[in-house]
Amino acid sequence: MTHLRCSVSHCGTTLDLHDRALACPQCGNLLEVAIEPPGAEPRVLKQTWLERRMSADPRDVSGVWRFRELLPDSYGPQGVVTLGEGNVPLVRGQKTAAWAGLRNLSFKHLGWNPTGSFKDLGMTAGMTEAKFVGATAVACASTGNTAASLAAYAARAGVTGRVYLPAGQASVNKLAQALDFGAELVEIEGSFDDALNVLLEKADPSLYFLNSINPFRIEGQKTAMFELLEQLGWRVPDYLVVPGGNLGNSSAFGKAFIELKTYGFIEKVPRIIIVQASGANPLARMWTSGAQELEAVAQPETAATAIRIGNPRSWKKALQGVRFTGGRVMDVTDEEIGEAKTLIGRDGIGCEPASATTLAGLRKLVDSGEIDRDAEIVAILTGHALKDTDYIVKSRKR
Ligand code: F0G
């Protein structure tokens, strides 16, 4: 049976799938969903997933629930809270590829989801579980995108949504979305990390908690990799590049590749490269120094406000994926992010600043010779260009 287990394998603790715990009761580490081997052959499932794109079942219309054989799936067609998330294209880089010195670069734009960020992939899974366990109010701390996504899916589920934001630090566009979808806003003095602490320590424990430490969020987000490989005809790229903030998304992608490889869907895995902003780079520092434990950055600072995070909760899970795939962690400056973002705009794609860490990181790795010009690369864009219009208008004036 699919169940929850401690994400640190040597701990061995397991819990019922629908236990609402967020941390292992034995060792305090994060939990994860243990997915059973699927009942059908990979070849058959790949075909089933593709054929579902022609179906009108709400689970098949969703680019998340289409892959339900590798998800916790006790909900039925009427049980899922969905806005038709996923199913976003893979777009080839043109000027961006030339700028980074690459011949084979594509962007998977998860910002082209219902609320404009990858969070929707996790939120459909998290909100579906919240509804299943009978939650009437849900909450998250957020730099903005999780808040917008939670607000929309809470509205669809008919539950109260409450979002904790660092005062004055989330983009006004994201704030506006949360308001538009009817969420209650709580502004906290300090950073995202402070907002998360307040939520974890002081909020009403009956609230269902929907940050990415919720293991169901990770399940939804991992499907982006199933969809990506499907779009590539199950050819595995050499590198997968992803921005790192609280490190839920990179954890989700690592889990996807571990499961796909273990269950025989693919024979090799792409190297996961996590790129952080240099002012909010605790995992990159840890990687460079070879330290065994993460040291939080007390005052994270970057113009890419989505990833202004000093104490990422999912760092251990994220590292598992990086190590499994032979990848690496790095950082880029705000200036490098700004240049890369401009280029992504000139390719007619657009993204928010945090997403541009990927292209900025790639350029550095090609320059240093670590990545070959002919390597096949997929960069993940996490948020839509309209998520942070102030940033764009201000850069024009600079
Ligand atoms: N890119 C964007 C646009 C984001 O909004 C975030 C995180 C990330 C990248 C980093 O992803 O945290 O999984 O490593 N935004 C969160 C939020 C923290 O509250 O919206 P991560």
Boltz pocket constraint, residues with backbone or C-beta under 6 A from the ligand:
constraints:
  - pocket:
      binder: B
      contacts: [[A, 117], [A, 119], [A, 141], [A, 142], [A, 143], [A, 144], [A, 145], [A, 146], [A, 147], [A, 212], [A, 243], [A, 244], [A, 245], [A, 246], [A, 247], [A, 248], [A, 249], [A, 250], [A, 306], [A, 307], [A, 352], [A, 354], [A, 355], [A, 382], [A, 383]]
      max_distance: 6.0
